[in-house]
Amino acid sequence: MIVLKLKSITISLLLNVFTILLVFNVQAQNHPKLNLTKAGVAKIRAELGKVPLFDASLAVIKEEVDAEIALGIFVPIPKDFSGGYTHERHKRNFLILQKAGVLFQILEDEKYAIYIRDMFMAYAELYPKLPVHPQERSYARGKLFWQCLNDSNWLVYTSQAYDCIYDWLSKKERKHLEKKLFIPFANFISEGNPQFFNRVHNHSTWGNVAVGMIALVMDNDDLLQKALYGLKTDNLEVGMKDNDGGFIKVEGQKVGFFANLDEPFSPDGYYTEGPYYQRYAMYPFLIFAQALQNVKPEFKIFEYKDSVLLKSVTTLINLSDSDGNFFPINDGQKGMSYYSRELVTALDIAYLFGGENPELLSIAEKQGKVTVDDAGLEVALGLKEGKALPFIKKSLELTDGPKGDQGGLAIIRKDGLELVFKYAAQGLSHGHYDKLSYSLYTNGNELVQDYGLARFVNIEQKGGGNYLKENTTWAKQTIAHNTLVQDETSHFKGEYEIGSQFASKKYFLDISNPNIQIASAKEINAYKGTELHRTMAMIKDESLTYPYVLDIMRVTSDSVHQYDLPFYYLGQLMQTNFKYNSPKVLQQLGEKNGYQHLFEEGKAKISQENSTLNWMSNDKFYTLTAITAENDEIIFTRIGANDPEFNLRRDPGMIIRKKGVKDALFVSIIEPHGTYSPVSEFAVNAYSAIDKMTVLLNDEAYTVIEIRFKNETSKVIAIANLDNSENSKHKLTIADTIYQWSGPYYSK
Amino acid sequence: MIVLKLKSITISLLLNVFTILLVFNVQAQNHPKLNLTKAGVAKIRAELGKVPLFDASLAVIKEEVDAEIALGIFVPIPKDFSGGYTHERHKRNFLILQKAGVLFQILEDEKYAIYIRDMFMAYAELYPKLPVHPQERSYARGKLFWQCLNDSNWLVYTSQAYDCIYDWLSKKERKHLEKKLFIPFANFISEGNPQFFNRVHNHSTWGNVAVGMIALVMDNDDLLQKALYGLKTDNLEVGMKDNDGGFIKVEGQKVGFFANLDEPFSPDGYYTEGPYYQRYAMYPFLIFAQALQNVKPEFKIFEYKDSVLLKSVTTLINLSDSDGNFFPINDGQKGMSYYSRELVTALDIAYLFGGENPELLSIAEKQGKVTVDDAGLEVALGLKEGKALPFIKKSLELTDGPKGDQGGLAIIRKDGLELVFKYAAQGLSHGHYDKLSYSLYTNGNELVQDYGLARFVNIEQKGGGNYLKENTTWAKQTIAHNTLVQDETSHFKGEYEIGSQFASKKYFLDISNPNIQIASAKEINAYKGTELHRTMAMIKDESLTYPYVLDIMRVTSDSVHQYDLPFYYLGQLMQTNFKYNSPKVLQQLGEKNGYQHLFEEGKAKISQENSTLNWMSNDKFYTLTAITAENDEIIFTRIGANDPEFNLRRDPGMIIRKKGVKDALFVSIIEPHGTYSPVSEFAVNAYSAIDKMTVLLNDEAYTVIEIRFKNETSKVIAIANLDNSENSKHKLTIADTIYQWSGPYYSK
């Protein structure tokens, strides 16, 4: 790799590099070697002042580190949760140390090395005296932080700083630091916490990588083996769980870095916990892969599992809306995006080690910064040379599961409208009970929301910045999502042990025609004896301005139930075509499984065939048109009941309820149709374009829906419910009209 | 004026202009003369293709008008409320007609004249047959629209179109149009509706201007006299009210355009209804002033009342937040801004006729368009020539009342924080009962909100786009505002007849020191026997990053009452320093006067001396610290009770309540102090900088507050409650400390 890079620089520079290498080799010095390399540093020094984005990124970290050096060194006795002083101080320390290391290498100013050494010495003084952290919430308490996870963050970053000053330190200093700090630190988060280290989880990825990074710096093969393959013995019981309710050990579980690559990543590079955690895990995955590639190229880590690490970066970008914010599926905090520092690192590394994909450059350009290392330099050079191509996010499917056979996610895009349809696996301990749920975005704005997590990450005022109990009682529950709830009970009874065993099954997917992109999936395990079959299509009709989303949720069961289909629209209700009662007093909708967090703001007994909800969101008009039947109920809800700490957002929702039936068919269309300007005060196309929706047929084998529009066009969509073969031929006669097609669906 | 303009253009152009003038004079043609002039048109034609912003603005209207011409002419029989088809169609017609007139003049393409003539002919055919509009809600129903107001809009715009094709039409055509359409139209909205025309109100401004504009085109002095001075007899009873509850006639009321300039505008150019309506009225005021200046320069309209019309434009810009959105005081719809078409026109006219203030150019640049007429050309030329200077919004006071003696508005700005403190008059029928209320903005975002109106302007789904009943039952009530409510009753019992008689009184104002800007006002009529005295200061301490707002509301009464001080923060509650009860069931807080629209979400009995509310809004942290006393109550509220149509926003609030007392002192600080990034997940300065606030003294003569900060600095603010003279000397001894100062307040 390095030789290839060198081709592009000048001969004089080459000579220069070799001279430097020579000098260093004479002294048998071979650091840095992880994320900065000696050749990389030489190239960076040669390009300094010539590559705008790199220079700007360097200036930013220089200013930041210089300011911290001016403030002095603070290594307080650990005490606080995240958001509190000691937590934030130690976090800041490791981030600054890593940057100081880079600055030392690039700028050759000893003050950075001194700062790192002195800080390390302070840690080496403190660490041996530390008991486990006083906060008791974690299943794996750290020493510097309340959980080993954060201790591992610390070591991942500080290993890089150590690598940068390794050769500058005296042998005695190195010995001291390794004996007092690095080796005990690595031992504590591995042997000392097998319940943390020997798992398949983003926690253990950080743990494995922390140990692996320091192993590579110190050339410690024992630690490296643990990092890669886990602890040989751990005495953990199968079925143990952590404080988030996630499994610690399951039968036959492989462990270590490779296992954490094998298990949570699907062949498409989708990480089963979801994009928020994938982003979090990207940093250790990529930073360690880069280090491993540089130090132990024989592992060919970037080719591992069909290059899954490289794929995962593109996948993650595809898991973001038009503004770059990740879809907040499972425990995802809204607002996290590809602008995060983890994604800057991951993207730069993927660019350097993944064949320099020019589409990544346009994302780097938006990020507006690069990592200050070998990878960042290449990205900045690529941009300087005008190589960037737009990263165009298309519709795609991402399979879930190590082998890609545990359902997946369909992301369907058209004209700024983005539908995220989830039929994936549980997603480890950060998964929500939301089989066949969906969320919808328009131009980067949430329109039909996934609630995301109930947590304010690192905001100490809110439960120490940790998961709030409403994450379990609300955010994970099925009713918090846009999917079907039977008898006010969550999927798999909300039990992780059950949910972890099953994934939904894709029934069919066709995104080949931009005017009808359609995905269909089935879920047979969420409720015993009940099958859920949902088909979602994004349709663009020539005669309409905007695409719309058709949603067909078909439920069949062996017994009688109540079915609720919630719809969490964001915005202000404008109008309904039905009457409803409005209670003077707001009461909770139910007793448990999330229902206790919903207020009932209105209820309608339905008598009309189509029920509509017209609303405005971000100055645009939308309508939900649902096919309803006599005895259906529509309930308006507001999140926030039994929420004394104001941990939840007071967002609206609407539930369509069908009671006392075995089977049910929910059909609706979500339709953007108009705009409002508060400046011109013009309302354009404030009403739905739909005249009438009808179920033409719904039996075991077929579901056929007709949509008639006010402009006198119409559309018929048919689903073959039992046969998803692409080649099967179907023929139906309904009211003298013959419908003939092949494949699982018909549309005309 | 025109001669001055001509100086800057070339000699050849001058000759050209005179030639054109000559040709026209020979034919005794003298139109257009209102907003386009013959000389202006000549200059525009000469500059075409050379002035980017003008050319762009012209291209936009050309595209718009051409598209409408392609669609054809639609003059439907009036039927709908605003938001409905016939309303929006007739509205679109008058906007397009005005633009088509301009295009005809500039581009000399007859198709525009033909379009206007044909449309006018269709109206001349329809109008004589029309009864009053079928919608019965208005006190002054129009014929084309549900209210005369919109009919007047129509005539203001179409007069301009008529002016543009006047000379092109045959005498016979003109006679026909005037007889069938324009004269009956002008008569209907004047003589036909004296209750509309003979008022002081934005409605009658539109009415007066409509009649005045068509009078100027037709050179009809009778109509012009009515426009300027109103109808001589109207047979209206004193005390009559319109459907919004506003007075139609008050004793001794002058009427007509000049009266509408005299009365609602203060000498500072503040329009008593508030900026939303000022913006609405700006168009007719300025467009007619321009026409009058061009046709009847002897009126010297722009010099009238110390150039109040020119001042009002700058005032209106100052009444907007950092993003240009108007503060939504009184009946203001949020989102209305200086980007509105009315402000583009007003600003361009003010630039041309007001000495070409270069600061206006920078606003025009943000607007990104100019009016396509004489004024717009000058603005675009000014920008092209690089004359623009930044418009820097400073702190300022705007007096209210025709003579500036009816209280006012203090707008205090510092480092992106903007405080709007209102101690103005009632504001005619669009006023709210909110004496001494305030709202607060940070960098263009609402932080402590004024609710604004309860209406969705032109959105038909919401009550035909008209005022909703919640505007009266909620938005106008005192409890909907950040000011004091006595005994759950609105100021002046919520009665317009009483409220209209009084204004608050400024007590003192000092904005000379950027580190403490302070305003103080008293209200003695809102509640009989009770005096409210509020002092608000924006303070920037050197040792703190952000400025903060100190709020001292002092209440003294001759009898025992309950006092509520609401605080409508926007964002999510993070933490309080007190315990409160959270009801499982949400009930309305009270029975009437707006209280019936609040749910009680929590209640605390206070036992601590300082009560704090820490919240997050737009990724920034804020704290309200209030001095509280035993027996105080704090109530958390949520807007939305008794709101079956979902007409209100479900926003949070907090009320500090003091019960069973004659006098009360509410002291609090609102303090921005930190930030959160959902991308880096760093929370910086999440907690208040305040350690303790204390009342050192509160008696008839003085109120003294001490604020101690965690950084061990402190501050003392004293207010002389009885003597606001700037020269009086004061001396106080409190706990051995001597405070000596002159003027109404002390700060150190």
HADDOCK unambig.tbl for C-alpha pairs under 7 A between the chains (distance, minus, plus):
assign (segid A and resid 83 and name CA) (segid B and resid 683 and name CA) 6.61 0.50 0.50
assign (segid A and resid 335 and name CA) (segid B and resid 678 and name CA) 5.20 0.50 0.50
assign (segid A and resid 335 and name CA) (segid B and resid 679 and name CA) 6.35 0.50 0.50
assign (segid A and resid 336 and name CA) (segid B and resid 678 and name CA) 5.56 0.50 0.50
assign (segid A and resid 336 and name CA) (segid B and resid 679 and name CA) 4.76 0.50 0.50
assign (segid A and resid 337 and name CA) (segid B and resid 679 and name CA) 6.23 0.50 0.50
assign (segid A and resid 339 and name CA) (segid B and resid 679 and name CA) 6.72 0.50 0.50
assign (segid A and resid 340 and name CA) (segid B and resid 679 and name CA) 5.18 0.50 0.50
assign (segid A and resid 340 and name CA) (segid B and resid 680 and name CA) 6.04 0.50 0.50
assign (segid A and resid 457 and name CA) (segid B and resid 681 and name CA) 6.45 0.50 0.50
assign (segid A and resid 458 and name CA) (segid B and resid 681 and name CA) 6.43 0.50 0.50
assign (segid A and resid 458 and name CA) (segid B and resid 682 and name CA) 6.65 0.50 0.50
assign (segid A and resid 458 and name CA) (segid B and resid 683 and name CA) 6.43 0.50 0.50
assign (segid A and resid 459 and name CA) (segid B and resid 683 and name CA) 6.00 0.50 0.50
assign (segid A and resid 461 and name CA) (segid B and resid 574 and name CA) 5.96 0.50 0.50
assign (segid A and resid 461 and name CA) (segid B and resid 575 and name CA) 5.91 0.50 0.50
assign (segid A and resid 462 and name CA) (segid B and resid 574 and name CA) 6.18 0.50 0.50
assign (segid A and resid 573 and name CA) (segid B and resid 646 and name CA) 6.19 0.50 0.50
assign (segid A and resid 574 and name CA) (segid B and resid 461 and name CA) 5.97 0.50 0.50
assign (segid A and resid 574 and name CA) (segid B and resid 462 and name CA) 6.20 0.50 0.50
assign (segid A and resid 575 and name CA) (segid B and resid 461 and name CA) 5.93 0.50 0.50
assign (segid A and resid 582 and name CA) (segid B and resid 644 and name CA) 5.46 0.50 0.50
assign (segid A and resid 584 and name CA) (segid B and resid 641 and name CA) 6.86 0.50 0.50
assign (segid A and resid 584 and name CA) (segid B and resid 642 and name CA) 6.11 0.50 0.50
assign (segid A and resid 585 and name CA) (segid B and resid 585 and name CA) 6.74 0.50 0.50
assign (segid A and resid 585 and name CA) (segid B and resid 586 and name CA) 5.61 0.50 0.50
assign (segid A and resid 585 and name CA) (segid B and resid 587 and name CA) 5.01 0.50 0.50
assign (segid A and resid 586 and name CA) (segid B and resid 585 and name CA) 5.61 0.50 0.50
assign (segid A and resid 586 and name CA) (segid B and resid 586 and name CA) 4.86 0.50 0.50
assign (segid A and resid 586 and name CA) (segid B and resid 587 and name CA) 6.71 0.50 0.50
assign (segid A and resid 587 and name CA) (segid B and resid 585 and name CA) 5.01 0.50 0.50
assign (segid A and resid 587 and name CA) (segid B and resid 586 and name CA) 6.71 0.50 0.50
assign (segid A and resid 641 and name CA) (segid B and resid 584 and name CA) 6.86 0.50 0.50
assign (segid A and resid 642 and name CA) (segid B and resid 584 and name CA) 6.12 0.50 0.50
assign (segid A and resid 644 and name CA) (segid B and resid 582 and name CA) 5.46 0.50 0.50
assign (segid A and resid 646 and name CA) (segid B and resid 573 and name CA) 6.19 0.50 0.50
assign (segid A and resid 678 and name CA) (segid B and resid 335 and name CA) 5.20 0.50 0.50
assign (segid A and resid 678 and name CA) (segid B and resid 336 and name CA) 5.56 0.50 0.50
assign (segid A and resid 679 and name CA) (segid B and resid 335 and name CA) 6.35 0.50 0.50
assign (segid A and resid 679 and name CA) (segid B and resid 336 and name CA) 4.77 0.50 0.50
assign (segid A and resid 679 and name CA) (segid B and resid 337 and name CA) 6.24 0.50 0.50
assign (segid A and resid 679 and name CA) (segid B and resid 339 and name CA) 6.72 0.50 0.50
assign (segid A and resid 679 and name CA) (segid B and resid 340 and name CA) 5.18 0.50 0.50
assign (segid A and resid 680 and name CA) (segid B and resid 340 and name CA) 6.05 0.50 0.50
assign (segid A and resid 681 and name CA) (segid B and resid 457 and name CA) 6.46 0.50 0.50
assign (segid A and resid 681 and name CA) (segid B and resid 458 and name CA) 6.44 0.50 0.50
assign (segid A and resid 682 and name CA) (segid B and resid 458 and name CA) 6.65 0.50 0.50
assign (segid A and resid 683 and name CA) (segid B and resid 83 and name CA) 6.63 0.50 0.50
assign (segid A and resid 683 and name CA) (segid B and resid 458 and name CA) 6.45 0.50 0.50
assign (segid A and resid 683 and name CA) (segid B and resid 459 and name CA) 6.01 0.50 0.50
